[in-house]
Amino acid sequence: MQRIPLSDHRPVPVSRHSGPAWPRPPACLRACDLGLPPEGARVAVAGLVILRQRPGTAKGVIFVTLEDETGVVNVIVWRKIYERFRRAVIAGRMLRVTGRMQRAHSVTHVIAEKIEDISDMLDLLVRPETGAGFAPGAEMR
């Protein structure tokens, strides 16, 4: 397995069957690979934000669900982390989250330590010169 330094934030296109190339930040695990690291391991994940929840009974905890090309990732954001990365949590359409693995009752979560808004990488999906993205109005197969 090739190791990519965390300081290298260039996107790495990964093709999904015949679909678009997915802009994957270096060193991020795919949702389908979250079963591989041990409990408590520090990991990075990235994906589209499909859900943000802040239940009144959760004492300031925010639950974020990210989706990548292989599935979903459940992220828990504690109040102090939310305060530090508030803008990314609220406004980000695509996030990179670094944190610790937690497994409880057959559910895997990433406990967020750092949250980055990488929404600008979404533009890589629609660039016509790459030939891999979808143009507006393009038909999906």
RATASUL-V174312 format. One record per helix or strand of 2 or more residues. SS is the DSSP state (H for helix, E for strand). FROM is the first residue (numbers start at 0). TO is the last residue. If there is no record, write none. Layout:
SS,FROM,TO
SS,FROM,TO
//
This chain:
E,10,14
E,20,24
H,30,32
E,41,52
H,55,57
E,61,67
E,70,76
H,78,83
H,85,90
E,93,103
E,106,116
H,118,124
H,127,129
//
